[in-house]
Amino acid sequence: MTHDLILPACILGYLLGSIPFGLILTRLTGAGDLRAIGSGNIGATNVLRTGRKGLAAGTLLLDLLKGSVAVWLARALAPGSEGLVALAAVLGHCFPVWLRFKGGKGVATTMGVALGLAWPIGLAYAVVWLGMLAATRISSVGGMSAAVAAPLAALATGHAEYAVVLAVIAALVVFLHRANIGRLLAGTEPRVGGKKAEGEGAA
């Protein structure tokens, strides 16, 4: 590991993660200020509330890519720092300095860093995310389940060196979904395609 490049790599990862693609896309296309819509989150789930499915898909893809790119750059510039940079990228998405640290919930960006760290982890993440979403039709359940599955997938696929950082990221994702968890326990968490509750979402 190139120790003198770890901090710059983490800063770069944070800055990449903090790019608010959802906010940028909605503004560029005249869909309004995303922070004034629905939950106010900058992720794809909230972009979907604009009624623009294409924008939501674009946001999901870009939020995923920024996580992967951050890890790939870390591997090229400071080998061995990938785990820390992955965490920095997710923190950037969830707490972007440009938006007074009010961002998204990290699900798409976490998939991006998982893919960047090792494709088998990313594949497991995607399977669990989509599988749980299909089974429950609840966005938050799919996102949290995938995040929790990531460190387990790292252990199961021979990438144990990433398990700890992915567990930390999973804990962060679950924490950011605490309101969703409250609604799940109360039986009031909405399903995809149904009535939306304030703060619902997983992106």
Secondary structure as the mmCIF struct_conf table of DSSP 4:
data_model
#
loop_
_struct_conf.conf_type_id
_struct_conf.id
_struct_conf.beg_label_comp_id
_struct_conf.beg_label_asym_id
_struct_conf.beg_label_seq_id
_struct_conf.end_label_comp_id
_struct_conf.end_label_asym_id
_struct_conf.end_label_seq_id
HELX_RH_3T_P HELX_RH_3T_P1 HIS A 3 LEU A 5
HELX_RH_AL_P HELX_RH_AL_P1 ILE A 6 GLY A 17
TURN_TY1_P TURN_TY1_P1 SER A 18 SER A 18
HELX_RH_AL_P HELX_RH_AL_P2 PHE A 21 LEU A 28
TURN_TY1_P TURN_TY1_P2 THR A 29 GLY A 30
HELX_RH_3T_P HELX_RH_3T_P2 LEU A 34 ALA A 36
BEND BEND1 ILE A 37 ILE A 37
TURN_TY1_P TURN_TY1_P3 GLY A 38 SER A 39
BEND BEND2 GLY A 43 GLY A 43
HELX_RH_AL_P HELX_RH_AL_P3 ALA A 44 LEU A 48
TURN_TY1_P TURN_TY1_P4 ARG A 49 GLY A 51
HELX_RH_AL_P HELX_RH_AL_P4 LYS A 53 LEU A 77
BEND BEND3 ALA A 78 ALA A 78
TURN_TY1_P TURN_TY1_P5 PRO A 79 GLY A 80
HELX_RH_AL_P HELX_RH_AL_P5 GLU A 82 CYS A 94
BEND BEND4 PHE A 95 PHE A 95
HELX_RH_3T_P HELX_RH_3T_P3 VAL A 97 LEU A 99
TURN_TY1_P TURN_TY1_P6 ARG A 100 PHE A 101
BEND BEND5 GLY A 106 GLY A 106
HELX_RH_AL_P HELX_RH_AL_P6 VAL A 107 LEU A 117
HELX_RH_AL_P HELX_RH_AL_P7 TRP A 119 THR A 136
HELX_RH_AL_P HELX_RH_AL_P8 SER A 139 ALA A 156
TURN_TY1_P TURN_TY1_P7 THR A 157 GLY A 158
HELX_RH_3T_P HELX_RH_3T_P4 ALA A 160 TYR A 162
HELX_RH_AL_P HELX_RH_AL_P9 ALA A 163 LEU A 176
TURN_TY1_P TURN_TY1_P8 HIS A 177 HIS A 177
HELX_RH_AL_P HELX_RH_AL_P10 ARG A 178 ALA A 186
TURN_TY1_P TURN_TY1_P9 GLY A 187 GLY A 187
HELX_LH_PP_P HELX_LH_PP_P1 GLU A 189 ARG A 191
TURN_TY1_P TURN_TY1_P10 VAL A 192 GLY A 193
BEND BEND6 GLY A 194 GLY A 194
HELX_LH_PP_P HELX_LH_PP_P2 LYS A 195 ALA A 197
TURN_TY1_P TURN_TY1_P11 GLU A 198 GLY A 199
#
